[in-house]
Amino acid sequence: MGLVTADGSGRKGQSASGVSKVNSVFSTRGVRALLCGSLAAAGAVACGSEPSAQKTDSVELGVILPFTGREAALGRNIEQALILAVEDVNAAGGAGSKPLSLVTRDSHSGSERGVDELLDLLYTDEVKYLIGPEETELANEVVRDVKALNIFNMLPGYAAPKIERSGSSGAWMRLAPSTFMVGCAMAKFAVKQGADTLNTLASTEDYNLALSNELVAQFRSAGGTWMPSVTVDPETESFKRPLSDVFESHPDRTALIASPGTAAEIVTEWVVGGRHGHWYLSPLLRAEAFLFNVPFGSIDGTYGLSPSSSLPSECAGIGGEQGSVKCTRKNSDRFAEHFSDRWDGDRPLPASRLYYDSVVLVAMGMRYAMAVDGKQPTATRLHQLIRNMNASDSEPAQWYALEKAMKAVDGGEARRYVGAGTEYSFDEYGAAKHVVYDVWKVKGQGFVETGSFYVDCKEIL
């Protein structure tokens, strides 16, 4: 299983970054200071400084998260979800005969320093199971390394690359919807709203360009008319010219597709320039870091879509006509309460739910491998078992009943995971299928839920 993208450089022997390998989790010094005291008291983390000194008899999951740089607002919340997942899995018996632990490093939001940290996870920490990175560029950089080392790589992030190739070494699974799925959903929603013309203003990161291209293609396929789109370098000093160019053709909607920090700068300059046109927001912009950095009330009423907080089984009308559906959110609310209880009132970001699920899926796959094979699985075998377990005819296993689920798996019974993020089923390449999206709009410095949108987009590979 591989990534459809350029291969990485396969570099080895990078110098250690100073970020610790620990019993459960360590990150950069700032986040470590926030988390270490409470976690040490709970026995979930060892607070040391040398990776070699903290080697434990556990199954180590390597994690690469954005604690610094333009995506830093995501890092701590995602890490909290991962810690919670490790605690829950270990309370249910761990990964077979051993507990799980995390070895966490800083991606620096996709910078060259982040590449070094990621390579350290693979070659210095020697992890065999990798969660992340969030950034497409970093994931692409280590494709050859993942293959050469036969690593199992779980990609929960929205901006992770899509997967569609098979191979005999190394394996990838993706939990968030692909750019094709998101672009299709955004396009069909725009048409349902009555938009006849659309274009995009997208920053030049790989994910944002891919989503922009998919949205334009799907909007045209759905009967809409595409207007000239514009790309911007997130490091540019002024967005005045791109803003003028993108609204020059007077489209009904302009999709803003960028990281929260870059998008906030664009909107701020747009407000100063007179607010021409109407925005439509990408899933990455459902983030406090975006709203808190735009002029108050400047984009009130602006719509966006993101992967649903509801399970497909909580929605009436799935499988019928595509469009608006009514959903409940008991599962989502239950996980939010679980997360909040653990983290003193903090709430999980939508992306954090998928990271929680990534840990559980890996652990369930390992337990199933021990039951049916009698040994820890290779990367490709784990990929196969997770897909098989999550077939539609398997009995469901809820995230809040892990002990019961794990006992069934230990007996060789396949279980379909009903997670904090969604109910999982995978295509042959290991990409999770998504058919329901949350619709929301901006009001002040908050997001208001306006409903759910069902769309079954089938990609022809």
ROTI-626587 format. One record per residue (C-alpha): x, y, z. Coordinates in steps of 0.001 Angstrom, whole numbers, padded with zeros to 6 digits, always signed. Each point is the difference from the previous one (the first is absolute). Layout:
BEGIN
XYZ/...
//
This chain:
BEGIN
+000000+000000+000000/+001514+003333-000961/-000640+003646-000638/-000845+001431-003389/+002593+002705+000047/+003692+000669-000277/+002261-002264+002009/+002103+001320+002846/+003742+000257+000047/+000514-002975+002300/+002585+001781+002115/+001397-001726+003048/+002035+000754+003069/-001530+003350+000945/+001187+001534+003252/-002246-000311+003042/-002170+003034+000660/-000008-000213+003776/-003694-000905+000116/-000375-002875+002419/-001243-003515-000515/-002205-000815+002964/-002390-002571+001375/-003075+001663-001440/+000657+003361-001574/+002398+002903-000266/-000039+002968-002275/+001802+003304-000079/+001015+001644+003249/-002977+002366+000076/-002648-002693-000321/+001996-002327+002245/-000100+002606+002771/-003787+000229-000316/-000606-003744+000035/+002792-001684+001917/-001095+000749+003550/-003500-001397-000265/+001036-002958-002156/+002854-001011+002260/-002371+000037+002942/-002336-002255-001941/+002795-002382-000980/-000569+000636-003706/+003328+001606-000787/+003608-000134+001106/+001709+003388+000113/+003582-000504-001131/+002424+001559-002441/+001911-002734-001812/-001892-002215-002470/+002178-003032+000750/-000577+000332+003723/-003774-000249-000402/-000232-003209-002051/-002977-001969+001223/-001388-003467-000571/-002927+001254-002042/-001257+000300-003555/+001172+003453-001019/-002063+002194-002319/+002016+002769-001600/-001903+003290-000233/+000908+003161-001922/-002134+003071+000816/+000096+003758-000694/+000945+001578+003344/+001705+002997-001615/-000522+001914-003248/-003176+000962-001834/-001952-003138+001081/+001039+000184+003658/-003581+000581+001180/-000785-003641-000816/+002888-001746+001726/-000883+000031+003679/-003653-000963-000473/+000934-002897-002278/+002627-001149+002493/-002592-000003+002767/-002199-002279-002134/+002911-002374-000603/+000874-000165+003687/-003632-000714+000848/-000132-002773-002599/+003149-001641+001375/-001450+000115+003517/-003295-001501-001164/+001668-002751-002043/+002399-000920+002792/-002893-000140+002458/-001584-002534-002383/+003139-002166-000119/+002314+001851-002378/+001279-001434-003274/+000046-003685+000855/+002604-000863+002616/+001429+003529+000128/-001344+003482+000765/+000055+002775-002591/+002258+003033+000301/+000584+003135-002065/+003224+001533-001251/-000890+003513-001101/+001958+002554-002009/-000663+003446-001462/-000738+000304-003724/+000588+003771+000156/-003069+000280-002274/+001770-001661-002894/+003336+001829-000018/+003415-001556-000694/+000445-000350+003758/-003162-002087-000019/+001517-002318-002612/+002990-000532+002291/-002296-000781+002936/-001995-002464-002086/+003128-001778-001174/+001176-000158+003619/-003199-001852+000883/+000763-002592-002660/+003771-000376+000352/+000909+001151+003521/-003132-001044+001909/-000528-002946-002391/-003793+000026+000274/-001822-002529-002168/-003430+001626+000271/-000325+003669-001009/-002954+002355+000537/+000074+003119-002161/+001346+002282-001258/-002764+002551-000400/+001809+001636-002925/-000036-001409-003546/+003541+001174-000675/+001459-001940+002928/-001900-003173-000822/+001268+000149-003563/+003567+000518+001189/+000249-003372+001735/-001796-002316-002421/+003222-001837-000872/+000980-000219+003663/-003357-001486+000998/+000359-002592-002739/+003641-000784+000753/-000653-000431+003735/-003392-001725-000491/-001835+002545+002174/-003758+000077+000586/-001059+003630-000470/-003436+001163+001201/-000994+003391-001451/-002879+001565+001989/+000516+003602-001167/-002232+001922-002384/+003046+001220-001942/+001705-003389-000273/+000474-001339-003544/-002415-002438-001550/+001012-003626-000453/-000661-002338-002897/+002930-002267-000733/+000872-003473+001253/+003405-001489+000752/+001754-002699+001958/+001713+002233+002580/-001296+002889+002036/-003693+000773+000392/-002153+003128+000244/-003552+000603+001219/-001890+003292-000141/-002838+000910+002381/-001116+003449-001210/-001850+000375-003301/+002220+000505-003046/+000177+003258-001939/-002202-001675-002611/-002719-000738+002567/+000164+003458+001593/+000126+001774-003363/-003006-001984-001219/-001986+000768+003163/+000858+003723-000146/-000909+000173-003679/-003368-001708+000391/-000831+002129+003037/+000810+003185-001933/-002295-001102-002828/-002772-000836+002500/+000386+003525+001392/-000617+001423-003456/+003523+000974-000998/+000402+000043-003797/+003604+001229-000044/+002920-000751+002305/+003751+000438+000285/+002640-000490+002688/+002681+001948+001814/+002449-002654+001188/+003409+000111+001658/+002765-002022-001580/+000310-002872+002501/-000559-003379-001688/-003276-000781+001774/-001551+003388-000719/+000913-000132-003695/-001355-003549-000297/-003293+000958+001683/-000313+003074-002220/+000462-002087-003147/-002496-002642+001151/-002608+002599+000965/+000218+001726-003369/-000209-003299-001905/-002940-001268+002062/-001866+003315-000225/+000232-000093-003787/-001090-003658+000018/-003046+000957+002099/-001071+002571-002605/+001589+003165+001364/+002211+002461-001849/+003617+000382+001104/+001544+003461+000186/+003792+000609-000017/+001540-000971+003345/+003015+001518+001746/+002817-001515+002057/+002045+001854+002609/+003290-000561+001772/-000748-000015+003763/+003239+001963+000554/-001026+002897-002249/-000012+003453+001562/-003318+001117-001495/-003077-001786-001358/-001454+003120-001624/+000702-001062-003589/-001205-003620+000376/-003199+001251+001646/-000616+002396-002869/+000651-002732-002574/-002209-002658+001599/-003063+002256+000275/+000484+001708-003358/-002339-002441-001778/-002717+000438+002702/-000534-003699+000873/-003012-001005+002107/+002383-001672+002481/+003740+000008+000591/+001367-002910+002007/+002725+001044+002424/+002405-002944+000285/+002982+000680+002261/+001376-000630+003479/-001778+001917+002809/+002832+002514+000395/+000312+000793-003696/-003776+000128-000454/-000340+002470+002892/+002556+002308-001627/-001849-000233-003323/-003382+000809+001576/+001444+002905+001965/+001426+001539-003169/-003275-000741-001797/-001913+001973+002637/+002365+002960-000336/-000443-000158-003778/-003803+000281+000085/-001402-003560+000357/-000854-000839-003605/-001461-003442-000725/-001157-002915+002153/+002174-002609+001711/-000458-003734+000392/+002362-001585+002576/+002045-003205-000159/-000087-002559+002858/+003369+001180+001345/-001563+003363+000864/-002356-001359+002605/+002573+001053+002567/+000095+002556+002806/+003419+001112-001227/-001707+001243-003158/-002972+001792+001556/+001980+001649+002792/+002259+001672-002548/-002543+001510-002392/-001880+003278+000656/-002994-000745+002217/-003169-000648-002005/+001736+000485-003345/-000988-003406-001393/-003256-000590+001842/-002279-002282-001987/+002838-001603-001954/-000527-003757-000509/+002379-002928+000173/+000017-003807+000042/+002040-002457+002033/-000126-003753+000732/-003073-000782+002050/-000098-000199+003773/-002930-002400-000411/+000295-003683-000738/-001643-001082-003269/-002276-002238+002094/-001174+003123+001870/-001290+001574-003240/-003405-000608-001577/-000016-000295-003785/+003482-001368-000634/-000040-001960-003238/-002856+002018-001483/+000048+003319-001819/+003171+001978+000561/-000387+003286+001845/-001052+001163+003454/-000642-002695+002623/-000991+000035+003652/+002559-001392+002434/+000442-000344+003732/+003338+000294+001809/-000205-002159+003074/+003298-001712-000803/+001798+003301-000591/-001390+001541+003176/+001013-003052+002002/+003587+000186-001216/+000155+003761+000602/-001046-000614+003604/+002606-002765+000371/+002699+002283-001385/-001117+002963+002105/-000005-002060+003201/+003599-001053-000655/+001274+003435-001004/-001639+002414+002446/-002729+001261-002292/+001891+000091-003304/-001999-001059-003037/+001316-002246-002795/+000591+001484-003431/-001617-001947-002861/+003447-001155-001155/+000859-001238+003494/-002790-002586-000153/+001674-001663-002987/+003333-000094+001809/-001671-001695+002970/-001466-002563-002374/+003361-000610-001673/+001429-001360+003259/-002978-002258+000630/-000022-001380-003536/+003692-000890+000211/-000470-001665+003392/-003039-001999-001137/+001880-001123-003097/+002928-001180+002119/-002267-001901+002385/-001762-001634-002950/+003351-000976-001530/+001063-001672+003243/-003295-001928+000035/+000080-001235-003600/+003766-000111-000723/+001543-000358+003444/+002499+002819-000549/+000294+003735-000520/-000936+000897-003570/+002186+001451-002729/-001070+003340-001450/-001805-001558-002948/-001664-002647+002164/-001249+002627+002463/-001387+001990-002941/-001879-003063-001238/-001372-000942+003418/-001307+003497+000803/-001804+000103-003347/-001452-003483+000531/-001141+000750+003551/-001870+003084-001165/-002025-001739-002704/-003685+000844+000014/-001062-003461+001211/+002151+000133+003168/-001608+000631+003368/+000445+003618+001202/+002383+000894+002837/-000406+003404+001630/+002926+002133+001196/-001583+000235+003470/-000170-003799+000382/+003577-000910-000890/+000455-002719+002597/-002961-001936-001376/+001181+000553-003574/+003552-001107+000741/-001160-003210+001689/-001983-000887-003111/+002989+000766-002207/+002229-002131+002248/-002354-002868-000776/+000582+000471-003721/-003262+001849-000657/+000170+002916-002455/-001466+003256+001276/-000909+003140-001963/+001202+003035+001897/-002521+002717+000822/+002332+002806+000974/+000046+003489+001389/+000253+001332-003566/-002184-002318-002075/-000984-003609-000720/+002861-001425-001991/+000045-001863-003271/+002920+000091-002409/+000578-000382-003704/+002536-002506-001311/+002830+002494+000461/-000777+000836+003624/-001811+003320-000443/-003001+000531+002288/-003306+000649-001708/-001995+003154+000890/-003512+000877-001138/-001246+002547+002578/+001308+003531+000585/-000830+002678+002537/-001264+003280-001409/+000827+003077+002057/+000221+003741-000259/+001881+002727+001818/-001622+002205+002588/+002207+002406+001943/+002882-002034+001340/-001767-003331-000174/-001287-002663-002366/-003723-000700-000164/-001184-003428-001134/-002627+000226-002736/-000512-003677-000850/+001530-003042-001669/+000619-000741-003666/+000013-003487-001521/+002012-000548-003154/+001362-003291-001337/+002957+000870-002227/+001536-003033-001672/+003518+000557-001250/+001073-001976-003074/+003661-000904+000422/
//
